[in-house]
Amino acid sequence: MMNVPVMADQGIKWIGHCIKEMESLIIFLSHVFQVLDDDTHFEVGLETHHFLPKEIEVKNIGELLEIHMEHTVKTDQLGDVSRSVTRCYRLPNNVDMKSIKSNLDSNGILHIRGNKMH
């Protein structure tokens, strides 16, 4: 098992209390992830709007990529909310495990990318 550090772009703006909770939940559930797999690389893009970088953990466990996001109870205008999300992806056989890197962009999208061996 190998932990993959989550790097974050500077100046990240997080969706906060300015967006209605229900609208952001609908956005979160309808655009959860994107997977790209071509001849040169494998990449996963995952929305993480409700999580801070320190609340996101990325692990490479054998042929699996595991993303776990969790925060304890937070209180907002609608009440108490806690979230926990875990997603696993099977990596293609020819991904160079040492090349796997993650980056959290300024839009709250976590990109995890690995180069393929030729």
VENFENFEN-V920956 format. One record per backbone hydrogen bond with DSSP energy under -1.0 kcal/mol. NH is the residue of the N-H (numbers start at 0). CO is the residue of the C=O. If there is no record, write none. Layout:
BEGIN
NH;CO
NH;CO
END
This chain:
BEGIN
1;59
3;57
6;101
8;103
18;15
23;19
24;20
25;21
26;22
27;23
28;24
29;25
30;26
33;44
35;42
37;40
41;113
42;35
43;111
44;33
45;109
46;31
47;107
50;47
54;51
55;52
56;67
58;65
59;1
60;63
63;60
64;88
65;58
66;86
67;56
68;84
69;54
70;82
73;80
75;78
78;75
80;73
82;70
84;68
86;66
88;64
90;62
94;91
95;114
98;95
99;96
100;112
102;110
103;6
104;108
107;104
109;45
110;102
111;43
112;100
113;41
115;39
116;93
END
